[in-house]
């Protein structure tokens, strides 16, 4: 190994580095201490299982190697010389990323690999409704959501049903998991992949854009017909997605993971405002 370069950013408590090897080859390595961070280590292991099975034709970095001795879990990927889009989006970036998300969904329907059909990253309003302290916190974040909590709980149940499908879904396709590299748009970090409705990833992507100040509606209107998702199904899945984010934002996080809750709150606020806007225009 010739040199290492630590990678800033991200929300995992593990470390990430770019390695330059003798001969000039480069790789991206991330690792986590499973004794200190067992949940995060399980995510790394899940990602390894998914990444090693993803077809090389997909716009994802190739998994080169893994190491798991019970204490340290390490993943080695091909290096992608790219940057994450946002928070200052350009019109060209938006067009490229949305187009790639739609093309990816179409190309992976049905999914090329077997995956679970559960959706642990959808739904949350029902849990919030059972916790008075969470309801009180919700009121400080969105009075609209707190006043419509019963309705949101009912809609998200419809969304959990509508989210079922046979597409390969990333389930965490926010801008921080996207790399722009030359003419390529790459999707990284795959621990949460599931089978589901292809619109799930578009919802996450546009929520991330909304959190960056981009109006998601024009980009949704252009992309939604290609995914064959009727508006009522979209709104139901959006409600379930927003519930997951809001529940995560309002649930106390262990020390060291506060950045995750902060990002979920940023995304949840944008998603709730988008949901409120769509609700007010469909009544």
N, C-alpha and C positions, 0 to 999 in steps of 0.2 A: 504494500500500500504506500502510495506516494504522499497523499495529503487528505485531510478531512475538512469539511466545512459544515458547521452546525446550521440547522434550518430554524429560523425564527417562526413564530406564529403557531397556529394549530391549537387544539383544545385538549389534547391528550397529555397526561402527566409523564409520559415516556419521553425518550429523546429521539431526535431525528437528525441525520447527517447525510451530506453528499460525500461520497468517497471517490477519490481519483486514484486508480490503481496503476501499478507499473505497466507501461505500455500504452497509457492514456485512456484506458477504459474507465467508465464512470458508473456508479450505482447509487441508489438511494436506499438507506438503511434506517429502520425505525425499530425500537426495542422498548420493553417495559418490564419492570420488576413485578412478577406475579405475586410475590409475598406482600408487597405494599399495595398493589393495585389489582386485586384478583378479577374484578369486573372488567377492567380495561384489558387485562391479559386474555380473558375469554373472548373479547372482541377481536384481538389480534389473531387468536387461533381460528376464529370463525372466518376472518378475512382471508387467512391462508388457505382454508378449505375452498372458499369461493374462487379466489384468484388463480389457484392452480388449475381450475377447471374452465375458466373463461376462454373462449376461442381467441386465438391470436389476431383474428380479423377484426375484433372489436377495438374501439378507441380507448384502451385501458393499458396501463404499464404492465409489462410481463413480470411475473414473479420468478425470480432467479434462484432463490434459496431460502430456507428457513432454519431456525435453531430454536429448540425448546428443551431446556434441561430441567424444567419444573420450577426454576427460579426466574430465569430470563427467557422471554419470548422475543425472538428477533425475526424480522422479515426483510428480505433483500429484493428490491425491485430494480428493473432497468431505470436508468436515470432519464428523466424527461426535462429538457431545458426549456422550461416554460414559466409563466406567471399566472396567478389567479386573477380573474376579472373583478371589476368593481374595486372599491366602492364608487369610483368615478368611472361609470360605464361610458363607452362610446356607442354610437348607433351601430357601428360595424360589429362590435363585440356582442351586443344584444342579438343582432341578426344571426351571427355565427353560432352562438351558444344555443339559442332557441331552436334553430334549424337542426343542430346536432342532436339535441334532446329528442326531437320528433323523429328524426331519421333512426336514432338508436332504438326508440320504442317500436318503430315499425319493423326494424331488422331483427329484433329479439322477441317477436310475437309469432309463434309460441317461443318460449324460452329455450335456448340451446342446452341448458343444464337443469338438472332437477334441484329444486329448492323447497323449503317449507312454505306453506300457504297462510300461516298466521301473520298478523300485522301488529307486532308489539309497539310500533312507532305511529300508530293511529289510535285516536280515542283518548279522552281525558276529562271531558266535561262531566261525565257521570261520576267520576271519582271526586272531582272538585265539589260537586253538589252535595256530597256526603260529609264534607269537612267544613264546619263553620269558620275556622280560622282561614282556610283557603278562600272561602267566599268573601270574607272581609278583605283579604289581600286583593282578590280579583276586582273588587269595587274600586280600589285605588288605581288599578291599571286600566280598566274599561268598565265604565258604568253601564254601557250598552250591553256588554256580555253578562254582567251580573244581573241585569234586569230581564234578560232573555235566557237565563241559564236552563230553565226547563225545556224551552224550545230547542236550544242547542244540544241538549242531551238527547232529545228525540231524533234530531236530524243526524247526529253523528252515528246513531245506531243504523240508520239507513246507509250512511257512508261506509261503515264497516262491511256491509253487505255489497255495496256497489264497488268496493275496492277489490273484490275477488276477481281473479283473472289468471291468464296463462302467460303473461309477459314477464320477462326478466326486469325486475324493478330494483334500482339502486337503494331506494328508501332513505337516502341522506344526500340528495343531489342539490345541496346548496352551493353557492358560488365558491366557498372555501374548499370544496372538493372537486373543483374543475381547474384544469390547466390549459392555457392557451400557449401553443408551441408552434411558431411559424403558421402554417396553414391548418394545423391540427387542433382539434378540441378534444382533450383527454379527460376521462372521468376516473377519479382516484378514490381510494378508501372504500372497500366493499364489505365490511363486516355485517351489515344489516340487510343484505340482498334477500329478496323474497320473490315469490310468484304473486302477481297481482295485476290490477288494471294499469295500463301504460300511462294514464294521465297522472298517476301519483308523483312521478318524478318531475313532470312539468309543473305541478302545483308547488313542489319544494323549490324548484328553480325560480319561478316567478315570485314566490314569497321572499326569497333572498333578494331579488331585484327590488321588490317593493320596500324592503327594509333599507335599501340603499337610495331610496327616493325616486325610483322609476315606477311610473304608472303601469301595472301589469296588464290591465284590461286590453289595450290594443294588441299586445303580443299574444294574449290568450285567444282573442277573436280570430287571429290569423292562423293559430296552430291547432285549435281544438277540433275543427272538422276532420283533420287528418287522423286523429286518434279515435274518431267515432264515439265520442262521449257526449251524451245529451246534457244540456245545461243543468237539469235537476240532479243528475248523478254527480256532475262536477261539484255543485254546491254542497252536496251531502259529503263527498270525500274531502272537500276543502274544510268543512266543519269538523270532521274527524281529525284532520291534520292539524288544524288550529287548536283543537282540544289537547292533543298530545303536546304541542309546544307550550301552551299555557300551563298545563299541569306540571310540566317539567320546570317551567320558569318559577312557579310559585311554591315548589317543593324544596325545602332546605337541602343544600348540597353538602357533601362532606368537605372538610378542609382540603384545599388543593384543586377542587373542581368548580370553584365559584365562577370561573370564566365560562363554563358550559351553561350555567343558569343565566348568566348575563346575556349570552348570545341567544338562548332560547327566548328570553324576554324580548329582546330586540326583534326577533323573527315573529314571536307570538303577537306583539303589538301591531306589526305590519299586516299579518294574516288576519287578525281580528278586524282591523279597519277595512281591509279588502272584503271580508265576509259581510261586514255591516253595510258597505256600499252596495254590494250585490243584493243583499236582502232588501234594502230600501228601494231598489229599482225593479224588484220582481214581485212586490206585494200587489 
